[in-house]
Amino acid sequence: MIIARAPVRISFFGGGTDYPEYFLREGGAVLATAINKFSYVTASPFLSHLFDYSMRISYRKVELVRAVGDIEHNVFRECLKLCGFERDIELHNFADLPAFTGLGSSSAFTVSLLHALHTFRGEFLRPQELAYEAIHVERHILKDNVGCQDQVLAAHGGFNLVEFRTEKDIVVNRVPLSPVRLAEFEQHLFLVFTGITRKASEVVAHQLQRVDQNAAALKTMRAMVYEGYDTLVSQRPLREFGELLHRAWEAKRTLDTGVSNSEIDGIYQTGREAGAWGGKLLGAGGGGFMLFFAPPEVHPKLREVFAGRQVLNVKLNAPGSQIIFS
């Protein structure tokens, strides 16, 4: 048996500029980190000659199929085709977090699945190759409205400034933080679940129709990536990072009316009134996790005002896709 895992991520700045519809014209960048929540895929041999089906696929449901083309789950089906499997494999997926929460779980699953399948065949892919292949699957085979940061963070892991030039020219720059600075930064993060789940590609579809109208806002959001990076590595007060997050969220809300709504705005305002310097909704918008950036002494107040909601504790700088058992 092979077990692969790939992390989900938190994106701080630059989301929206990682879509080829924008970065092929203007160049894109994001400041983001992998976190210690993972999507797992197990792959093991299946003795199809002993059964009346050739593959077993397990996720929220179980599929017993005679041919790859019969698989309902589109990511399993297309990744198996791409990697040349026709029978005699059993696959299972499980995850630390549910889908549609703004943390890039769909791409983490795609990356972990591809990693498991290639390893099962005795093939080794470098993180960048794994990221490019996942982008190809999601954007060109499945035709999903997805950007390119989630696959890169899932494959590479770490805390990075990622620059997008083309879909096959993506540069991953590690953020050089000392353990002390990283720990200090981590203590300022507070994640609360809005209780709203949504499919990111549906939210993004409207935003992609407005790339020309949003060009100025996206350019501003891309510039914030480098400002946030400088704040972190120059040892400037972390309050500046939080205030920059607030400005970035205000800019993101202008991209499309689907990014936020009255409930999300209320959650954000509650967090700010409790003492958060800034924050943002993670992912494309419309739901998922809200990130607040606040000094540690404010966190008890945040827990109090969000007592009825799920709070997620995370560690940053998680490793990229790995084979953890073989």
C-alpha positions in Angstrom: 0.0 0.0 0.0 1.1 3.6 -0.7 -0.2 6.6 1.3 0.3 10.0 -0.1 -0.7 13.3 1.5 -0.7 16.9 0.3 -1.4 20.0 2.4 -4.1 22.7 2.1 -3.0 26.3 2.3 -3.7 29.8 3.6 -3.3 32.6 1.0 -2.6 36.1 2.5 -2.1 38.3 -0.6 -2.4 38.1 -4.3 -5.4 35.7 -4.7 -7.0 36.4 -8.1 -3.7 37.2 -9.8 -2.9 33.5 -10.0 -5.3 33.0 -12.9 -3.8 32.8 -16.4 -6.6 35.1 -17.6 -4.8 37.8 -15.6 -1.1 36.8 -15.1 -0.4 36.0 -18.8 -1.0 39.7 -19.4 0.2 41.4 -16.2 2.1 38.8 -14.2 0.8 37.4 -10.9 2.0 36.7 -7.4 0.7 35.4 -4.1 2.1 35.2 -0.6 0.8 32.0 0.9 1.7 29.1 3.2 0.9 25.4 3.4 -0.7 24.4 6.7 -0.8 21.2 8.7 -4.1 19.9 7.4 -3.9 17.4 4.6 -5.7 15.4 1.9 -4.7 11.7 1.9 -4.9 9.1 -0.8 -4.1 5.4 -0.4 -3.3 3.2 -3.4 -3.1 -0.6 -3.2 -3.2 -3.5 -5.7 -6.6 -4.9 -6.5 -6.9 -8.5 -7.6 -9.6 -7.9 -10.2 -9.6 -11.5 -11.5 -11.2 -12.6 -8.2 -14.1 -10.0 -8.5 -16.7 -9.0 -11.0 -15.3 -5.5 -11.1 -11.8 -4.2 -11.9 -11.3 -1.2 -9.6 -12.5 0.0 -6.2 -12.7 3.8 -5.6 -13.6 5.1 -2.1 -14.3 8.7 -1.0 -17.7 9.9 0.4 -19.1 7.0 -1.6 -17.7 3.7 -2.9 -17.5 3.0 -6.6 -17.0 -0.6 -7.9 -16.3 -0.3 -11.7 -15.3 -2.5 -14.6 -13.7 0.3 -16.6 -12.1 3.6 -15.8 -14.6 5.4 -18.0 -17.4 4.2 -15.7 -16.0 6.2 -12.7 -18.4 9.0 -11.7 -15.8 11.0 -9.7 -14.2 13.1 -12.4 -10.8 13.7 -10.7 -10.3 10.0 -10.0 -11.4 9.1 -13.5 -9.2 11.6 -15.4 -6.1 11.1 -13.2 -6.3 7.4 -13.7 -6.6 7.9 -17.5 -3.7 10.3 -17.5 -1.5 7.9 -15.6 -2.4 5.0 -17.8 -4.4 2.8 -15.3 -7.1 0.5 -16.6 -7.6 -2.0 -13.8 -6.1 -3.7 -10.7 -5.9 -0.7 -8.3 -7.8 0.3 -5.2 -7.9 4.0 -4.2 -9.2 5.7 -1.0 -9.4 9.4 -0.2 -9.8 11.0 3.2 -9.0 14.4 4.5 -8.5 16.5 7.7 -11.0 19.1 6.5 -14.1 19.1 4.3 -14.2 20.5 0.8 -15.4 23.9 -0.3 -13.9 25.8 2.7 -11.5 28.2 0.9 -8.3 26.4 1.8 -7.5 24.7 -1.5 -8.7 21.2 -0.6 -9.6 20.3 -4.1 -6.1 20.9 -5.4 -4.6 19.2 -2.4 -6.6 16.1 -3.3 -5.6 16.2 -7.0 -1.9 16.6 -6.0 -2.0 13.7 -3.5 -3.9 11.5 -6.0 -1.4 12.1 -8.8 1.5 11.6 -6.3 0.0 8.2 -5.2 -0.6 7.0 -8.8 2.9 7.9 -10.1 4.5 6.3 -7.0 2.4 3.2 -7.5 3.8 2.9 -11.0 7.4 3.4 -9.7 7.6 6.9 -11.2 9.1 9.9 -9.4 7.9 13.5 -10.0 9.6 16.6 -8.6 7.2 19.0 -6.8 7.2 21.4 -9.7 6.3 18.7 -12.1 3.5 17.5 -9.8 2.2 21.0 -9.6 2.2 21.5 -13.3 0.4 18.2 -13.9 -2.3 19.0 -11.3 -2.8 22.4 -13.0 -3.2 20.7 -16.4 -5.7 18.2 -14.9 -7.8 20.8 -13.2 -7.7 23.6 -15.9 -7.4 21.7 -19.2 -8.9 18.3 -18.7 -11.6 19.1 -16.1 -12.1 22.7 -17.4 -12.5 24.0 -13.8 -12.3 27.7 -13.1 -9.3 27.4 -10.9 -6.1 29.4 -10.4 -2.6 28.0 -10.1 -1.6 28.7 -6.5 -3.3 25.8 -4.7 -1.6 23.1 -6.7 1.8 24.8 -6.2 1.4 25.1 -2.4 0.1 21.5 -2.2 3.1 20.2 -4.2 5.8 22.3 -2.7 4.6 23.1 0.8 6.3 25.8 2.8 5.8 29.5 3.2 6.3 31.1 -0.2 6.1 34.1 -2.4 5.0 32.5 -5.7 5.3 34.3 -9.0 3.2 33.3 -12.0 4.5 34.0 -15.6 2.9 31.2 -17.6 1.3 27.9 -16.5 4.7 26.2 -17.1 6.8 29.1 -15.7 6.0 29.5 -12.0 8.7 30.5 -9.6 8.5 29.5 -5.9 10.5 31.8 -3.5 10.7 30.6 0.1 10.0 33.3 2.7 13.1 33.3 4.8 11.7 33.5 8.3 13.5 32.5 11.5 11.7 30.0 13.8 11.2 32.8 16.3 9.6 35.1 13.7 7.4 32.3 12.2 6.2 31.4 15.7 5.4 35.0 16.5 3.5 35.4 13.2 1.6 32.1 13.8 0.4 33.3 17.2 -1.5 36.2 15.5 -3.6 34.0 13.3 -7.2 33.2 14.2 -9.4 31.1 11.8 -13.1 30.9 12.2 -15.5 28.9 10.0 -18.3 31.0 8.5 -20.5 27.9 8.2 -21.0 28.6 4.5 -19.5 26.2 1.9 -19.4 26.9 -1.8 -17.7 25.6 -4.9 -14.9 28.0 -5.8 -15.1 27.6 -9.5 -18.7 28.9 -9.5 -17.6 32.1 -7.6 -14.6 32.6 -9.8 -16.6 32.3 -13.1 -18.1 35.7 -12.5 -14.8 37.3 -11.5 -13.0 36.0 -14.6 -15.6 37.8 -16.7 -14.5 41.0 -15.0 -10.8 40.8 -15.4 -10.6 43.9 -17.5 -12.8 45.9 -15.1 -10.8 44.6 -12.1 -7.3 45.2 -13.6 -6.5 48.1 -11.4 -7.6 46.3 -8.2 -5.8 43.2 -9.2 -2.6 45.2 -9.8 -2.9 46.7 -6.3 -3.5 43.3 -4.8 -0.4 41.9 -6.5 1.7 44.8 -5.1 0.5 43.9 -1.6 2.2 40.5 -2.0 5.6 42.2 -2.0 4.7 44.7 0.7 3.6 41.8 3.0 6.7 39.9 2.2 8.9 43.0 3.1 7.0 43.4 6.4 7.7 39.8 7.4 11.3 39.6 6.5 12.3 43.1 7.6 11.1 42.5 11.2 8.7 45.4 11.0 5.8 45.4 13.5 3.3 42.7 12.6 0.5 45.2 13.1 1.5 46.5 9.7 0.8 43.0 8.2 -2.6 42.9 9.8 -3.5 46.4 8.5 -2.4 45.4 5.1 -4.6 42.4 5.2 -7.6 44.7 5.9 -6.7 46.8 2.9 -6.4 43.7 0.8 -9.8 42.4 1.9 -11.4 45.8 1.0 -9.8 45.5 -2.5 -10.9 41.9 -2.9 -14.5 42.8 -2.1 -14.6 45.1 -5.1 -13.9 42.2 -7.6 -17.4 40.9 -7.6 -20.6 41.0 -5.5 -20.3 37.3 -4.9 -17.0 37.6 -2.9 -18.9 38.6 0.2 -22.4 39.0 1.6 -24.1 40.5 4.6 -23.4 37.5 6.8 -19.7 37.4 5.9 -19.4 41.2 6.3 -21.0 40.8 9.8 -18.5 38.1 10.8 -15.6 40.3 9.6 -17.0 43.4 11.5 -17.4 41.4 14.7 -13.8 40.3 14.5 -12.6 43.8 13.9 -14.6 45.2 16.8 -13.1 42.5 19.0 -9.6 43.8 18.3 -8.4 42.2 15.1 -6.1 44.4 13.0 -7.4 42.9 9.8 -8.3 39.7 8.0 -9.9 38.2 5.0 -12.1 35.5 3.7 -9.9 32.6 2.5 -10.3 31.3 -1.1 -12.3 32.8 -3.9 -15.1 34.2 -1.7 -18.7 33.5 -0.8 -17.9 31.3 2.2 -15.4 29.0 3.9 -12.9 30.2 6.6 -12.4 33.7 7.7 -8.9 34.6 8.8 -8.3 37.3 11.4 -4.9 38.7 12.2 -4.8 39.9 15.8 -2.4 40.1 18.7 -2.4 37.0 20.9 -3.9 38.9 23.8 -7.0 39.6 21.7 -7.6 35.9 20.9 -9.6 35.2 24.1 -12.1 37.9 23.1 -12.3 36.5 19.6 -13.1 33.1 21.0 -15.8 34.7 23.1 -17.5 36.5 20.3 -17.3 33.5 18.0 -18.2 31.0 20.7 -21.0 29.5 18.4 -18.6 28.9 15.5 -15.9 26.4 14.7 -12.3 27.8 15.3 -9.4 26.1 13.5 -5.9 26.0 15.0 -3.2 25.5 12.5 0.6 25.3 12.1 2.3 27.0 9.2 5.1 26.1 6.8 3.8 22.5 6.4 5.7 20.1 4.1 4.5 19.6 0.5 3.1 16.4 -1.0 4.8 13.4 0.5 4.6 9.6 0.4 4.3 8.8 4.1 3.9 5.0 3.7 4.9 2.6 1.0 
